[in-house]
């Protein structure tokens, strides 16, 4: 099983530990990211939701894009 990341872990990584706001904000970012990278965003294959926990990335990242 691949590791998962909680919403708070993702927010801390992206915005720092001083983040003040709602953990659910990450859901909007994930939805926008899925709209850009998923072949079918309503049936995601790259970013999987782990209900009650957070998200799991289902593929290996092989190249960093900048």
N, CA, C, O and CB atoms as a CASP TS submission, in Angstrom:
PFRMAT TS
TARGET T0000
AUTHOR 0000-0000-0000
METHOD Language model
MODEL 1
PARENT N/A
ATOM      1  N   UNK     1       0.846  -1.178   0.000  1.00  0.00           N
ATOM      2  CA  UNK     1       0.000   0.000   0.000  1.00  0.00           C
ATOM      3  C   UNK     1       0.892   1.243   0.000  1.00  0.00           C
ATOM      4  O   UNK     1       1.870   1.316   0.745  1.00  0.00           O
ATOM      5  CB  UNK     1      -0.963  -0.002   1.226  1.00  0.00           C
ATOM      6  N   UNK     2       0.558   2.180  -0.813  1.00  0.00           N
ATOM      7  CA  UNK     2       1.339   3.410  -0.903  1.00  0.00           C
ATOM      8  C   UNK     2       0.975   4.339   0.254  1.00  0.00           C
ATOM      9  O   UNK     2      -0.160   4.326   0.731  1.00  0.00           O
ATOM     10  CB  UNK     2       1.102   4.115  -2.264  1.00  0.00           C
ATOM     11  N   UNK     3       1.939   5.144   0.703  1.00  0.00           N
ATOM     12  CA  UNK     3       1.650   6.039   1.830  1.00  0.00           C
ATOM     13  C   UNK     3       0.628   7.111   1.459  1.00  0.00           C
ATOM     14  O   UNK     3       0.442   7.447   0.290  1.00  0.00           O
ATOM     15  CB  UNK     3       2.936   6.700   2.317  1.00  0.00           C
ATOM     16  N   UNK     4      -0.012   7.626   2.474  1.00  0.00           N
ATOM     17  CA  UNK     4      -0.987   8.695   2.280  1.00  0.00           C
ATOM     18  C   UNK     4      -0.528   9.924   3.043  1.00  0.00           C
ATOM     19  O   UNK     4       0.349   9.856   3.904  1.00  0.00           O
ATOM     20  CB  UNK     4      -2.403   8.255   2.742  1.00  0.00           C
ATOM     21  N   UNK     5      -1.140  11.046   2.705  1.00  0.00           N
ATOM     22  CA  UNK     5      -0.835  12.315   3.351  1.00  0.00           C
ATOM     23  C   UNK     5      -2.126  12.917   3.860  1.00  0.00           C
ATOM     24  O   UNK     5      -3.118  12.979   3.134  1.00  0.00           O
ATOM     25  CB  UNK     5      -0.113  13.287   2.379  1.00  0.00           C
ATOM     26  N   UNK     6      -2.119  13.359   5.107  1.00  0.00           N
ATOM     27  CA  UNK     6      -3.302  14.028   5.648  1.00  0.00           C
ATOM     28  C   UNK     6      -3.402  15.423   5.044  1.00  0.00           C
ATOM     29  O   UNK     6      -2.430  15.939   4.493  1.00  0.00           O
ATOM     30  CB  UNK     6      -3.246  14.101   7.204  1.00  0.00           C
ATOM     31  N   UNK     7      -4.569  16.025   5.150  1.00  0.00           N
ATOM     32  CA  UNK     7      -4.754  17.395   4.659  1.00  0.00           C
ATOM     33  C   UNK     7      -3.779  18.348   5.356  1.00  0.00           C
ATOM     34  O   UNK     7      -3.169  19.205   4.717  1.00  0.00           O
ATOM     35  CB  UNK     7      -6.215  17.861   4.884  1.00  0.00           C
ATOM     36  N   UNK     8      -3.646  18.186   6.654  1.00  0.00           N
ATOM     37  CA  UNK     8      -2.769  19.069   7.422  1.00  0.00           C
ATOM     38  C   UNK     8      -1.305  18.899   7.005  1.00  0.00           C
ATOM     39  O   UNK     8      -0.571  19.884   6.919  1.00  0.00           O
ATOM     40  CB  UNK     8      -2.924  18.794   8.924  1.00  0.00           C
ATOM     41  N   UNK     9      -0.877  17.669   6.749  1.00  0.00           N
ATOM     42  CA  UNK     9       0.500  17.445   6.283  1.00  0.00           C
ATOM     43  C   UNK     9       0.749  18.157   4.961  1.00  0.00           C
ATOM     44  O   UNK     9       1.787  18.794   4.782  1.00  0.00           O
ATOM     45  CB  UNK     9       0.782  15.940   6.128  1.00  0.00           C
ATOM     46  N   UNK    10      -0.199  18.052   4.038  1.00  0.00           N
ATOM     47  CA  UNK    10      -0.046  18.710   2.740  1.00  0.00           C
ATOM     48  C   UNK    10      -0.009  20.226   2.894  1.00  0.00           C
ATOM     49  O   UNK    10       0.820  20.894   2.275  1.00  0.00           O
ATOM     50  CB  UNK    10      -1.186  18.306   1.798  1.00  0.00           C
ATOM     51  N   UNK    11      -0.899  20.770   3.711  1.00  0.00           N
ATOM     52  CA  UNK    11      -0.919  22.222   3.925  1.00  0.00           C
ATOM     53  C   UNK    11       0.367  22.707   4.589  1.00  0.00           C
ATOM     54  O   UNK    11       0.903  23.750   4.213  1.00  0.00           O
ATOM     55  CB  UNK    11      -2.126  22.616   4.780  1.00  0.00           C
ATOM     56  N   UNK    12       0.862  21.965   5.567  1.00  0.00           N
ATOM     57  CA  UNK    12       2.115  22.349   6.222  1.00  0.00           C
ATOM     58  C   UNK    12       3.271  22.338   5.233  1.00  0.00           C
ATOM     59  O   UNK    12       4.137  23.212   5.274  1.00  0.00           O
ATOM     60  CB  UNK    12       2.420  21.409   7.396  1.00  0.00           C
ATOM     61  N   UNK    13       3.284  21.355   4.347  1.00  0.00           N
ATOM     62  CA  UNK    13       4.350  21.281   3.349  1.00  0.00           C
ATOM     63  C   UNK    13       4.250  22.437   2.358  1.00  0.00           C
ATOM     64  O   UNK    13       5.258  23.048   2.005  1.00  0.00           O
ATOM     65  CB  UNK    13       4.294  19.940   2.603  1.00  0.00           C
ATOM     66  N   UNK    14       3.037  22.731   1.916  1.00  0.00           N
ATOM     67  CA  UNK    14       2.847  23.755   0.894  1.00  0.00           C
ATOM     68  C   UNK    14       2.900  25.178   1.440  1.00  0.00           C
ATOM     69  O   UNK    14       3.420  26.076   0.778  1.00  0.00           O
ATOM     70  CB  UNK    14       1.536  23.538   0.208  1.00  0.00           C
ATOM     71  N   UNK    15       2.364  25.391   2.646  1.00  0.00           N
ATOM     72  CA  UNK    15       2.239  26.753   3.157  1.00  0.00           C
ATOM     73  C   UNK    15       2.993  26.993   4.458  1.00  0.00           C
ATOM     74  O   UNK    15       2.968  28.106   4.984  1.00  0.00           O
ATOM     75  CB  UNK    15       0.800  27.075   3.362  1.00  0.00           C
ATOM     76  N   UNK    16       3.647  25.999   4.972  1.00  0.00           N
ATOM     77  CA  UNK    16       4.415  26.160   6.201  1.00  0.00           C
ATOM     78  C   UNK    16       3.593  25.859   7.441  1.00  0.00           C
ATOM     79  O   UNK    16       2.363  25.830   7.399  1.00  0.00           O
ATOM     80  CB  UNK    16       4.964  27.556   6.285  1.00  0.00           C
ATOM     81  N   UNK    17       4.284  25.639   8.532  1.00  0.00           N
ATOM     82  CA  UNK    17       3.610  25.258   9.774  1.00  0.00           C
ATOM     83  C   UNK    17       2.831  26.403  10.405  1.00  0.00           C
ATOM     84  O   UNK    17       2.050  26.181  11.330  1.00  0.00           O
ATOM     85  CB  UNK    17       4.617  24.738  10.761  1.00  0.00           C
ATOM     86  N   UNK    18       3.030  27.612   9.924  1.00  0.00           N
ATOM     87  CA  UNK    18       2.310  28.768  10.462  1.00  0.00           C
ATOM     88  C   UNK    18       0.954  28.952   9.789  1.00  0.00           C
ATOM     89  O   UNK    18       0.310  29.986   9.968  1.00  0.00           O
ATOM     90  CB  UNK    18       3.145  30.032  10.296  1.00  0.00           C
ATOM     91  N   UNK    19       0.514  27.957   9.016  1.00  0.00           N
ATOM     92  CA  UNK    19      -0.760  28.052   8.301  1.00  0.00           C
ATOM     93  C   UNK    19      -1.906  28.303   9.272  1.00  0.00           C
ATOM     94  O   UNK    19      -2.044  27.620  10.287  1.00  0.00           O
ATOM     95  CB  UNK    19      -1.022  26.773   7.493  1.00  0.00           C
ATOM     96  N   UNK    20      -2.717  29.289   8.941  1.00  0.00           N
ATOM     97  CA  UNK    20      -3.929  29.590   9.709  1.00  0.00           C
ATOM     98  C   UNK    20      -5.089  29.556   8.729  1.00  0.00           C
ATOM     99  O   UNK    20      -5.152  30.368   7.806  1.00  0.00           O
ATOM    100  CB  UNK    20      -3.834  30.991  10.446  1.00  0.00           C
ATOM    101  N   UNK    21      -5.991  28.636   8.923  1.00  0.00           N
ATOM    102  CA  UNK    21      -7.123  28.503   8.019  1.00  0.00           C
ATOM    103  C   UNK    21      -7.774  27.146   8.203  1.00  0.00           C
ATOM    104  O   UNK    21      -7.681  26.539   9.269  1.00  0.00           O
ATOM    105  CB  UNK    21      -6.686  28.697   6.561  1.00  0.00           C
ATOM    106  N   UNK    22      -8.427  26.681   7.167  1.00  0.00           N
ATOM    107  CA  UNK    22      -9.162  25.434   7.219  1.00  0.00           C
ATOM    108  C   UNK    22      -8.416  24.328   6.488  1.00  0.00           C
ATOM    109  O   UNK    22      -7.918  24.528   5.380  1.00  0.00           O
ATOM    110  CB  UNK    22     -10.548  25.614   6.627  1.00  0.00           C
ATOM    111  N   UNK    23      -8.343  23.148   7.125  1.00  0.00           N
ATOM    112  CA  UNK    23      -7.711  22.003   6.478  1.00  0.00           C
ATOM    113  C   UNK    23      -8.410  21.645   5.175  1.00  0.00           C
ATOM    114  O   UNK    23      -7.774  21.148   4.246  1.00  0.00           O
ATOM    115  CB  UNK    23      -7.708  20.804   7.414  1.00  0.00           C
ATOM    116  N   UNK    24      -9.696  21.889   5.100  1.00  0.00           N
ATOM    117  CA  UNK    24     -10.461  21.508   3.905  1.00  0.00           C
ATOM    118  C   UNK    24     -10.088  22.346   2.681  1.00  0.00           C
ATOM    119  O   UNK    24     -10.501  22.016   1.569  1.00  0.00           O
ATOM    120  CB  UNK    24     -11.953  21.645   4.180  1.00  0.00           C
ATOM    121  N   UNK    25      -9.315  23.425   2.862  1.00  0.00           N
ATOM    122  CA  UNK    25      -8.860  24.220   1.715  1.00  0.00           C
ATOM    123  C   UNK    25      -8.076  23.368   0.734  1.00  0.00           C
ATOM    124  O   UNK    25      -8.093  23.624  -0.470  1.00  0.00           O
ATOM    125  CB  UNK    25      -8.000  25.397   2.183  1.00  0.00           C
ATOM    126  N   UNK    26      -7.382  22.345   1.251  1.00  0.00           N
ATOM    127  CA  UNK    26      -6.581  21.493   0.366  1.00  0.00           C
ATOM    128  C   UNK    26      -7.472  20.751  -0.626  1.00  0.00           C
ATOM    129  O   UNK    26      -7.024  20.415  -1.722  1.00  0.00           O
ATOM    130  CB  UNK    26      -5.755  20.489   1.188  1.00  0.00           C
ATOM    131  N   UNK    27      -8.725  20.490  -0.258  1.00  0.00           N
ATOM    132  CA  UNK    27      -9.645  19.794  -1.163  1.00  0.00           C
ATOM    133  C   UNK    27      -9.853  20.581  -2.456  1.00  0.00           C
ATOM    134  O   UNK    27      -9.938  19.995  -3.535  1.00  0.00           O
ATOM    135  CB  UNK    27     -10.994  19.556  -0.473  1.00  0.00           C
ATOM    136  N   UNK    28      -9.935  21.887  -2.347  1.00  0.00           N
ATOM    137  CA  UNK    28     -10.105  22.740  -3.530  1.00  0.00           C
ATOM    138  C   UNK    28      -8.864  22.662  -4.407  1.00  0.00           C
ATOM    139  O   UNK    28      -8.963  22.576  -5.631  1.00  0.00           O
ATOM    140  CB  UNK    28     -10.383  24.212  -3.118  1.00  0.00           C
ATOM    141  N   UNK    29      -7.701  22.691  -3.777  1.00  0.00           N
ATOM    142  CA  UNK    29      -6.457  22.607  -4.543  1.00  0.00           C
ATOM    143  C   UNK    29      -6.329  21.249  -5.242  1.00  0.00           C
ATOM    144  O   UNK    29      -5.903  21.178  -6.395  1.00  0.00           O
ATOM    145  CB  UNK    29      -5.249  22.843  -3.623  1.00  0.00           C
ATOM    146  N   UNK    30      -6.695  20.186  -4.546  1.00  0.00           N
ATOM    147  CA  UNK    30      -6.647  18.848  -5.146  1.00  0.00           C
ATOM    148  C   UNK    30      -7.619  18.763  -6.313  1.00  0.00           C
ATOM    149  O   UNK    30      -7.281  18.203  -7.357  1.00  0.00           O
ATOM    150  CB  UNK    30      -6.975  17.762  -4.094  1.00  0.00           C
ATOM    151  N   UNK    31      -8.822  19.308  -6.153  1.00  0.00           N
ATOM    152  CA  UNK    31      -9.798  19.298  -7.251  1.00  0.00           C
ATOM    153  C   UNK    31      -9.250  20.039  -8.471  1.00  0.00           C
ATOM    154  O   UNK    31      -9.384  19.559  -9.597  1.00  0.00           O
ATOM    155  CB  UNK    31     -11.129  19.937  -6.798  1.00  0.00           C
ATOM    156  N   UNK    32      -8.634  21.203  -8.256  1.00  0.00           N
ATOM    157  CA  UNK    32      -8.058  21.963  -9.369  1.00  0.00           C
ATOM    158  C   UNK    32      -6.901  21.213 -10.016  1.00  0.00           C
ATOM    159  O   UNK    32      -6.763  21.215 -11.240  1.00  0.00           O
ATOM    160  CB  UNK    32      -7.583  23.332  -8.887  1.00  0.00           C
ATOM    161  N   UNK    33      -6.078  20.579  -9.207  1.00  0.00           N
ATOM    162  CA  UNK    33      -4.963  19.797  -9.735  1.00  0.00           C
ATOM    163  C   UNK    33      -5.467  18.610 -10.550  1.00  0.00           C
ATOM    164  O   UNK    33      -4.944  18.322 -11.627  1.00  0.00           O
ATOM    165  CB  UNK    33      -4.065  19.309  -8.594  1.00  0.00           C
ATOM    166  N   UNK    34      -6.480  17.929 -10.034  1.00  0.00           N
ATOM    167  CA  UNK    34      -7.066  16.809 -10.785  1.00  0.00           C
ATOM    168  C   UNK    34      -7.623  17.264 -12.124  1.00  0.00           C
ATOM    169  O   UNK    34      -7.487  16.557 -13.122  1.00  0.00           O
ATOM    170  CB  UNK    34      -8.171  16.140  -9.968  1.00  0.00           C
ATOM    171  N   UNK    35      -8.248  18.438 -12.158  1.00  0.00           N
ATOM    172  CA  UNK    35      -8.809  18.961 -13.413  1.00  0.00           C
ATOM    173  C   UNK    35      -7.715  19.165 -14.453  1.00  0.00           C
ATOM    174  O   UNK    35      -7.973  19.083 -15.654  1.00  0.00           O
ATOM    175  CB  UNK    35      -9.553  20.288 -13.164  1.00  0.00           C
ATOM    176  N   UNK    36      -6.502  19.429 -13.999  1.00  0.00           N
ATOM    177  CA  UNK    36      -5.388  19.671 -14.926  1.00  0.00           C
ATOM    178  C   UNK    36      -4.672  18.398 -15.353  1.00  0.00           C
ATOM    179  O   UNK    36      -4.231  18.302 -16.498  1.00  0.00           O
ATOM    180  CB  UNK    36      -4.395  20.606 -14.294  1.00  0.00           C
ATOM    181  N   UNK    37      -4.544  17.414 -14.457  1.00  0.00           N
ATOM    182  CA  UNK    37      -3.695  16.265 -14.777  1.00  0.00           C
ATOM    183  C   UNK    37      -4.428  14.954 -15.024  1.00  0.00           C
ATOM    184  O   UNK    37      -3.887  14.058 -15.673  1.00  0.00           O
ATOM    185  CB  UNK    37      -2.737  16.062 -13.686  1.00  0.00           C
ATOM    186  N   UNK    38      -5.636  14.829 -14.523  1.00  0.00           N
ATOM    187  CA  UNK    38      -6.350  13.558 -14.642  1.00  0.00           C
ATOM    188  C   UNK    38      -7.038  13.431 -15.999  1.00  0.00           C
ATOM    189  O   UNK    38      -7.639  14.391 -16.480  1.00  0.00           O
ATOM    190  CB  UNK    38      -7.380  13.423 -13.519  1.00  0.00           C
ATOM    191  N   UNK    39      -6.954  12.248 -16.622  1.00  0.00           N
ATOM    192  CA  UNK    39      -7.708  12.028 -17.859  1.00  0.00           C
ATOM    193  C   UNK    39      -9.221  12.172 -17.629  1.00  0.00           C
ATOM    194  O   UNK    39      -9.939  12.695 -18.481  1.00  0.00           O
ATOM    195  CB  UNK    39      -7.391  10.634 -18.431  1.00  0.00           C
ATOM    196  N   UNK    40      -9.694  11.699 -16.463  1.00  0.00           N
ATOM    197  CA  UNK    40     -11.101  11.795 -16.091  1.00  0.00           C
ATOM    198  C   UNK    40     -11.155  12.248 -14.624  1.00  0.00           C
ATOM    199  O   UNK    40     -11.114  11.409 -13.725  1.00  0.00           O
ATOM    200  CB  UNK    40     -11.856  10.414 -16.305  1.00  0.00           C
ATOM    201  N   UNK    41     -11.245  13.554 -14.372  1.00  0.00           N
ATOM    202  CA  UNK    41     -11.194  14.057 -12.991  1.00  0.00           C
ATOM    203  C   UNK    41     -12.272  13.493 -12.061  1.00  0.00           C
ATOM    204  O   UNK    41     -12.065  13.442 -10.849  1.00  0.00           O
ATOM    205  CB  UNK    41     -11.309  15.543 -13.009  1.00  0.00           C
ATOM    206  N   UNK    42     -13.406  13.072 -12.599  1.00  0.00           N
ATOM    207  CA  UNK    42     -14.449  12.519 -11.731  1.00  0.00           C
ATOM    208  C   UNK    42     -14.147  11.072 -11.332  1.00  0.00           C
ATOM    209  O   UNK    42     -14.800  10.525 -10.443  1.00  0.00           O
ATOM    210  CB  UNK    42     -15.808  12.593 -12.431  1.00  0.00           C
ATOM    211  N   UNK    43     -13.174  10.461 -11.977  1.00  0.00           N
ATOM    212  CA  UNK    43     -12.715   9.119 -11.618  1.00  0.00           C
ATOM    213  C   UNK    43     -11.183   9.154 -11.585  1.00  0.00           C
ATOM    214  O   UNK    43     -10.535   8.609 -12.479  1.00  0.00           O
ATOM    215  CB  UNK    43     -13.249   8.025 -12.638  1.00  0.00           C
ATOM    216  N   UNK    44     -10.601   9.787 -10.568  1.00  0.00           N
ATOM    217  CA  UNK    44      -9.164  10.050 -10.557  1.00  0.00           C
ATOM    218  C   UNK    44      -8.315   8.781 -10.508  1.00  0.00           C
ATOM    219  O   UNK    44      -8.655   7.801  -9.845  1.00  0.00           O
ATOM    220  CB  UNK    44      -8.823  10.921  -9.384  1.00  0.00           C
ATOM    221  N   UNK    45      -7.209   8.835 -11.227  1.00  0.00           N
ATOM    222  CA  UNK    45      -6.289   7.699 -11.221  1.00  0.00           C
ATOM    223  C   UNK    45      -4.914   8.061 -10.667  1.00  0.00           C
ATOM    224  O   UNK    45      -4.134   7.162 -10.354  1.00  0.00           O
ATOM    225  CB  UNK    45      -6.143   7.150 -12.621  1.00  0.00           C
ATOM    226  N   UNK    46      -4.592   9.341 -10.538  1.00  0.00           N
ATOM    227  CA  UNK    46      -3.283   9.764 -10.041  1.00  0.00           C
ATOM    228  C   UNK    46      -3.312  10.193  -8.577  1.00  0.00           C
ATOM    229  O   UNK    46      -2.378   9.912  -7.827  1.00  0.00           O
ATOM    230  CB  UNK    46      -2.759  10.897 -10.884  1.00  0.00           C
ATOM    231  N   UNK    47      -4.376  10.868  -8.173  1.00  0.00           N
ATOM    232  CA  UNK    47      -4.511  11.324  -6.784  1.00  0.00           C
ATOM    233  C   UNK    47      -5.778  10.689  -6.224  1.00  0.00           C
ATOM    234  O   UNK    47      -6.890  11.023  -6.631  1.00  0.00           O
ATOM    235  CB  UNK    47      -4.567  12.908  -6.685  1.00  0.00           C
ATOM    236  N   UNK    48      -5.592   9.776  -5.293  1.00  0.00           N
ATOM    237  CA  UNK    48      -6.701   9.011  -4.731  1.00  0.00           C
ATOM    238  C   UNK    48      -7.083   9.591  -3.371  1.00  0.00           C
ATOM    239  O   UNK    48      -6.210   9.943  -2.577  1.00  0.00           O
ATOM    240  CB  UNK    48      -6.328   7.510  -4.602  1.00  0.00           C
ATOM    241  N   UNK    49      -8.360   9.689  -3.106  1.00  0.00           N
ATOM    242  CA  UNK    49      -8.841  10.142  -1.802  1.00  0.00           C
ATOM    243  C   UNK    49      -8.850   8.966  -0.837  1.00  0.00           C
ATOM    244  O   UNK    49      -9.390   7.906  -1.153  1.00  0.00           O
ATOM    245  CB  UNK    49     -10.258  10.770  -1.916  1.00  0.00           C
ATOM    246  N   UNK    50      -8.260   9.145   0.328  1.00  0.00           N
ATOM    247  CA  UNK    50      -8.331   8.166   1.407  1.00  0.00           C
ATOM    248  C   UNK    50      -9.335   8.748   2.391  1.00  0.00           C
ATOM    249  O   UNK    50      -8.995   9.611   3.201  1.00  0.00           O
ATOM    250  CB  UNK    50      -6.901   7.885   2.085  1.00  0.00           C
ATOM    251  N   UNK    51     -10.563   8.274   2.316  1.00  0.00           N
ATOM    252  CA  UNK    51     -11.653   8.874   3.077  1.00  0.00           C
ATOM    253  C   UNK    51     -11.354   8.921   4.571  1.00  0.00           C
ATOM    254  O   UNK    51     -10.936   7.936   5.179  1.00  0.00           O
ATOM    255  CB  UNK    51     -12.935   8.107   2.837  1.00  0.00           C
ATOM    256  N   UNK    52     -11.583  10.101   5.138  1.00  0.00           N
ATOM    257  CA  UNK    52     -11.360  10.321   6.556  1.00  0.00           C
ATOM    258  C   UNK    52      -9.903  10.546   6.931  1.00  0.00           C
ATOM    259  O   UNK    52      -9.587  10.773   8.099  1.00  0.00           O
ATOM    260  CB  UNK    52     -11.885   9.170   7.317  1.00  0.00           C
ATOM    261  N   UNK    53      -9.004  10.482   5.934  1.00  0.00           N
ATOM    262  CA  UNK    53      -7.578  10.606   6.221  1.00  0.00           C
ATOM    263  C   UNK    53      -6.932  11.710   5.406  1.00  0.00           C
ATOM    264  O   UNK    53      -6.356  12.640   5.971  1.00  0.00           O
ATOM    265  CB  UNK    53      -6.874   9.294   5.954  1.00  0.00           C
ATOM    266  N   UNK    54      -7.019  11.621   4.083  1.00  0.00           N
ATOM    267  CA  UNK    54      -6.362  12.601   3.216  1.00  0.00           C
ATOM    268  C   UNK    54      -6.255  12.089   1.798  1.00  0.00           C
ATOM    269  O   UNK    54      -7.255  11.692   1.199  1.00  0.00           O
ATOM    270  CB  UNK    54      -4.978  12.946   3.747  1.00  0.00           C
ATOM    271  N   UNK    55      -5.038  12.094   1.251  1.00  0.00           N
ATOM    272  CA  UNK    55      -4.833  11.736  -0.151  1.00  0.00           C
ATOM    273  C   UNK    55      -3.623  10.837  -0.306  1.00  0.00           C
ATOM    274  O   UNK    55      -2.689  10.858   0.497  1.00  0.00           O
ATOM    275  CB  UNK    55      -4.670  12.990  -1.008  1.00  0.00           C
ATOM    276  N   UNK    56      -3.674  10.035  -1.386  1.00  0.00           N
ATOM    277  CA  UNK    56      -2.571   9.155  -1.735  1.00  0.00           C
ATOM    278  C   UNK    56      -2.252   9.385  -3.204  1.00  0.00           C
ATOM    279  O   UNK    56      -3.155   9.454  -4.038  1.00  0.00           O
ATOM    280  CB  UNK    56      -2.916   7.653  -1.450  1.00  0.00           C
ATOM    281  N   UNK    57      -0.971   9.504  -3.518  1.00  0.00           N
ATOM    282  CA  UNK    57      -0.542   9.634  -4.903  1.00  0.00           C
ATOM    283  C   UNK    57      -0.276   8.230  -5.419  1.00  0.00           C
ATOM    284  O   UNK    57       0.526   7.497  -4.840  1.00  0.00           O
ATOM    285  CB  UNK    57       0.730  10.553  -5.039  1.00  0.00           C
ATOM    286  N   UNK    58      -0.939   7.850  -6.502  1.00  0.00           N
ATOM    287  CA  UNK    58      -0.934   6.455  -6.936  1.00  0.00           C
ATOM    288  C   UNK    58       0.117   6.131  -7.979  1.00  0.00           C
ATOM    289  O   UNK    58       0.216   4.979  -8.401  1.00  0.00           O
ATOM    290  CB  UNK    58      -2.264   6.102  -7.473  1.00  0.00           C
ATOM    291  N   UNK    59       0.904   7.101  -8.408  1.00  0.00           N
ATOM    292  CA  UNK    59       1.949   6.846  -9.395  1.00  0.00           C
ATOM    293  C   UNK    59       3.276   7.378  -8.884  1.00  0.00           C
ATOM    294  O   UNK    59       3.323   8.249  -8.016  1.00  0.00           O
ATOM    295  CB  UNK    59       1.594   7.487 -10.752  1.00  0.00           C
ATOM    296  N   UNK    60       4.333   6.849  -9.429  1.00  0.00           N
ATOM    297  CA  UNK    60       5.667   7.336  -9.121  1.00  0.00           C
ATOM    298  C   UNK    60       5.941   8.593  -9.926  1.00  0.00           C
ATOM    299  O   UNK    60       5.608   8.657 -11.109  1.00  0.00           O
ATOM    300  CB  UNK    60       6.731   6.258  -9.410  1.00  0.00           C
ATOM    301  N   UNK    61       6.532   9.569  -9.310  1.00  0.00           N
ATOM    302  CA  UNK    61       6.963  10.764 -10.030  1.00  0.00           C
ATOM    303  C   UNK    61       8.346  10.462 -10.579  1.00  0.00           C
ATOM    304  O   UNK    61       9.275  10.168  -9.826  1.00  0.00           O
ATOM    305  CB  UNK    61       6.968  12.048  -9.104  1.00  0.00           C
ATOM    306  N   UNK    62       8.474  10.537 -11.889  1.00  0.00           N
ATOM    307  CA  UNK    62       9.746  10.178 -12.507  1.00  0.00           C
ATOM    308  C   UNK    62      10.542  11.385 -12.974  1.00  0.00           C
ATOM    309  O   UNK    62      11.746  11.275 -13.204  1.00  0.00           O
ATOM    310  CB  UNK    62       9.506   9.263 -13.668  1.00  0.00           C
ATOM    311  N   UNK    63       9.898  12.525 -13.115  1.00  0.00           N
ATOM    312  CA  UNK    63      10.581  13.712 -13.588  1.00  0.00           C
ATOM    313  C   UNK    63       9.957  14.934 -12.933  1.00  0.00           C
ATOM    314  O   UNK    63       8.734  15.066 -12.879  1.00  0.00           O
ATOM    315  CB  UNK    63      10.518  13.815 -15.129  1.00  0.00           C
ATOM    316  N   UNK    64      10.794  15.812 -12.445  1.00  0.00           N
ATOM    317  CA  UNK    64      10.300  17.043 -11.844  1.00  0.00           C
ATOM    318  C   UNK    64      10.091  18.074 -12.944  1.00  0.00           C
ATOM    319  O   UNK    64      10.982  18.316 -13.757  1.00  0.00           O
ATOM    320  CB  UNK    64      11.281  17.575 -10.762  1.00  0.00           C
ATOM    321  N   UNK    65       8.923  18.671 -12.962  1.00  0.00           N
ATOM    322  CA  UNK    65       8.587  19.685 -13.961  1.00  0.00           C
ATOM    323  C   UNK    65       8.618  21.045 -13.293  1.00  0.00           C
ATOM    324  O   UNK    65       8.046  21.228 -12.218  1.00  0.00           O
ATOM    325  CB  UNK    65       7.194  19.413 -14.605  1.00  0.00           C
ATOM    326  N   UNK    66       9.278  21.988 -13.919  1.00  0.00           N
ATOM    327  CA  UNK    66       9.341  23.347 -13.362  1.00  0.00           C
ATOM    328  C   UNK    66       8.787  24.316 -14.343  1.00  0.00           C
ATOM    329  O   UNK    66       8.747  25.515 -14.071  1.00  0.00           O
ATOM    330  CB  UNK    66      10.767  23.739 -12.989  1.00  0.00           C
TER
END
